[in-house]
């Protein structure tokens, strides 16, 4: 069995997964769980982030090859990371055994005001002017993506430390944002088994985006009633349990 590969979203890196990899490892029979950084973030922060999701896929595949990993992979992606998973499934389906898509949105399945809640536009525009680093930026991200009442202290401190150690440049943040905005869903569902996970109370991306995707492709969807956009932060155990159940049922196995 190949590794489970975790793909984070806009300006996020592998350290932002927190406890989730360990929780997932305890729930599924996976030999390895590997977190891959998108170009422009984390270990790849010195790379110029492409404005094309297909090019991001190529860099992720190269990272796995350099680490000695080989397909078939099982992908779990959040937001932009889920778009990368979708494009990977479209362009290289033979490399994948499963895809779990968390709180993502795709053109043209959903309108722009659902893909990014209007209430988030103001805070993001403010940070666009002020910059994509520092405690204020991390506080903005946390406020928009988490519904956990206890996350502000420790999580904010951790994210601020990550940002100081490996800051994402304004240019790379904007290029990642442009890549996400430009990406279009494939004309038909991937041949790779897909599970959609979504947060009903997501304040960044409307849950209707995930519902539209699941309905169009005829794939299963599970919704968390309380969590925010960063579902693996707000309830990692719930995500791991849904993935484990899907995997155990055989739904994630290639036919």
C-alpha positions in Angstrom: 0.0 0.0 0.0 1.3 3.4 -1.0 1.6 6.4 1.4 -1.2 8.8 2.3 0.0 12.2 1.1 -1.3 15.4 2.8 -1.7 18.6 0.9 -2.3 21.9 2.7 -3.9 25.1 1.4 -3.1 28.7 0.7 0.2 29.9 2.5 0.1 26.8 4.7 2.8 24.2 5.1 3.3 20.7 6.6 3.8 22.1 10.2 0.3 23.5 10.1 -1.2 20.0 10.2 -0.5 19.9 13.9 -1.7 16.6 15.5 -3.7 15.4 12.5 -1.0 13.1 10.9 -0.7 11.2 14.1 -4.4 11.0 14.5 -4.9 9.7 11.0 -2.0 7.2 11.4 -3.9 5.8 14.4 -7.1 5.3 12.4 -6.0 3.8 9.1 -3.6 0.9 8.1 -1.2 3.1 6.2 2.5 2.4 6.0 3.4 6.1 5.8 1.8 9.5 6.0 3.7 12.1 4.1 3.0 15.8 4.2 4.1 17.6 1.0 4.7 21.4 0.9 3.3 23.3 -2.0 5.8 25.5 -3.9 6.2 28.8 -2.1 5.6 27.5 1.4 7.4 25.5 4.1 10.5 23.7 2.8 9.6 25.0 -0.6 9.3 28.6 0.4 12.2 29.7 -1.8 10.5 28.4 -4.9 8.4 30.7 -7.0 4.9 29.4 -6.7 3.3 28.7 -10.1 0.0 30.3 -11.0 -1.1 27.0 -12.6 -2.4 24.1 -10.4 -1.0 21.7 -13.0 2.5 23.0 -12.4 2.0 22.7 -8.6 1.1 19.0 -9.1 4.4 18.5 -11.0 6.4 19.9 -8.1 4.6 17.7 -5.6 5.2 14.6 -7.6 8.9 15.5 -7.9 9.1 16.0 -4.1 7.7 12.5 -3.5 10.1 11.0 -6.0 13.1 12.7 -4.3 11.9 11.3 -0.9 11.9 7.8 -2.4 8.1 7.5 -2.4 6.3 5.6 -5.2 2.7 5.3 -6.2 0.0 4.5 -5.8 -0.7 7.4 -3.5 -3.7 8.3 -1.5 -4.2 12.0 -1.3 -5.9 14.1 1.3 -6.0 17.8 0.4 -7.6 20.8 2.1 -8.8 23.8 0.0 -6.0 24.6 -2.5 -4.5 21.3 -1.6 -7.7 19.6 -2.7 -7.6 21.4 -6.0 -4.1 20.0 -6.4 -5.5 16.5 -5.7 -8.2 16.9 -8.3 -5.8 18.0 -11.0 -3.4 15.1 -10.0 -6.4 12.7 -10.4 -7.2 14.2 -13.8 -3.6 14.2 -15.2 -2.1 11.1 -13.6 -4.9 8.9 -12.4 -2.7 5.8 -12.5 -0.6 7.2 -9.7 -3.5 7.5 -7.3 -5.7 5.0 -5.3 -7.9 7.5 -3.6 -8.6 11.3 -3.0 -10.2 12.9 0.0 -11.2 16.5 -0.8 -11.7 18.8 2.3 -13.6 22.1 2.0 -12.6 22.9 -1.5 -14.3 24.9 -4.3 -14.0 24.6 -8.1 -14.9 26.7 -11.1 -17.4 26.6 -12.7 -19.3 24.5 -10.3 -19.8 27.3 -7.8 -20.0 31.1 -8.0 -17.3 33.4 -6.7 -19.3 34.6 -3.7 -19.6 31.0 -2.5 -16.0 30.1 -3.3 -14.9 32.9 -1.0 -17.4 34.3 1.5 -17.9 38.1 1.0 -17.3 38.6 4.7 -13.8 37.3 4.2 -12.9 39.8 1.4 -12.3 42.8 3.7 -9.9 41.0 6.1 -8.0 39.4 3.2 -7.7 42.7 1.3 -6.4 44.4 4.5 -3.7 41.7 4.9 -2.9 42.0 1.2 -1.9 45.6 1.9 -0.2 44.9 5.2 1.5 41.6 4.2 1.1 37.9 4.5 3.3 37.3 7.5 3.4 38.0 11.3 1.0 37.4 14.1 -1.7 39.7 12.7 -1.8 37.6 9.5 -2.0 34.3 11.4 -4.7 35.8 13.6 -6.7 36.7 10.5 -6.3 33.2 9.1 -7.2 31.5 12.3 -10.3 33.7 12.8 -11.5 32.9 9.2 -10.7 29.2 9.2 -11.3 27.8 12.7 -14.4 27.6 14.8 -12.6 26.2 17.8 -13.1 28.4 20.8 -9.8 27.2 22.4 -7.6 27.7 19.3 -6.7 31.3 19.7 -3.9 30.9 22.3 -1.7 27.9 21.6 -2.5 27.5 17.9 -1.9 31.1 17.2 1.4 31.0 19.0 2.4 27.9 17.0 1.3 29.4 13.7 3.1 32.6 14.4 6.3 30.7 15.2 6.0 28.7 12.0 5.5 32.0 10.0 8.6 33.5 11.6 10.7 30.4 10.9 9.5 30.0 7.3 7.7 33.1 6.1 5.7 33.0 2.9 6.5 36.0 0.6 3.7 38.3 -0.5 4.4 37.3 -4.1 4.1 33.6 -3.5 0.9 34.1 -1.5 -0.6 36.1 -4.3 0.5 33.5 -6.9 -1.1 30.7 -4.9 -4.3 32.7 -4.6 -4.3 33.3 -8.4 -3.7 29.6 -9.1 -6.7 28.7 -6.9 -8.9 31.3 -8.5 -8.0 30.2 -12.1 -8.4 26.5 -11.6 -11.3 24.9 -13.4 -12.8 21.5 -12.6 -12.4 18.7 -15.1 -15.2 18.1 -17.4 -16.0 14.8 -15.9 -15.4 13.1 -12.5 -11.9 11.5 -12.0 -11.6 7.7 -12.3 -10.0 7.8 -8.9 -12.3 7.1 -5.9 -13.2 10.4 -4.2 -14.6 11.3 -0.8 -15.7 14.8 -0.1 -15.6 16.2 3.5 -17.0 19.6 4.4 -17.8 21.9 7.2 -21.4 23.1 7.3 -20.3 26.2 9.3 -17.3 27.0 7.1 -16.9 30.8 7.2 -14.3 31.0 4.4 -15.7 28.7 1.7 -19.4 28.1 1.5 -20.4 24.4 2.1 -22.5 24.6 -1.0 -19.3 24.3 -3.0 -18.5 20.9 -1.6 -22.2 19.8 -2.1 -22.1 20.9 -5.7 -18.9 19.0 -6.3 -20.3 15.8 -4.7 -23.6 16.1 -6.6 -21.9 16.7 -10.0 -19.5 13.8 -9.6 -21.8 11.5 -7.8 -19.4 10.9 -4.9 -20.0 10.5 -1.2 -19.9 13.6 1.1 -19.9 13.9 4.9 -20.5 17.2 6.7 -19.2 18.3 10.1 -22.0 20.4 11.8 -19.7 22.7 13.8 -16.2 22.9 12.4 -14.7 25.7 10.4 -12.7 25.7 7.1 -9.7 24.1 8.8 -11.5 20.9 9.5 -8.4 18.9 10.4 -7.6 21.5 13.1 -11.1 21.8 14.5 -11.8 18.0 14.7 -9.0 15.8 13.5 -10.6 12.7 15.0 -13.8 13.2 13.0 -11.8 13.5 9.7 -9.7 10.4 10.5 -12.8 8.4 11.4 -14.6 9.3 8.2 -11.5 8.4 6.1 -11.1 5.1 8.0 -14.7 4.2 7.6 -14.6 5.0 3.8 -11.4 3.0 3.4 -12.6 0.0 5.4 -15.8 -0.1 3.4 -13.8 -0.7 0.2 -15.1 2.5 -1.3 -11.5 3.9 -1.6 -10.2 0.9 -3.5 -9.7 1.2 -7.2 -11.9 -1.0 -9.2 
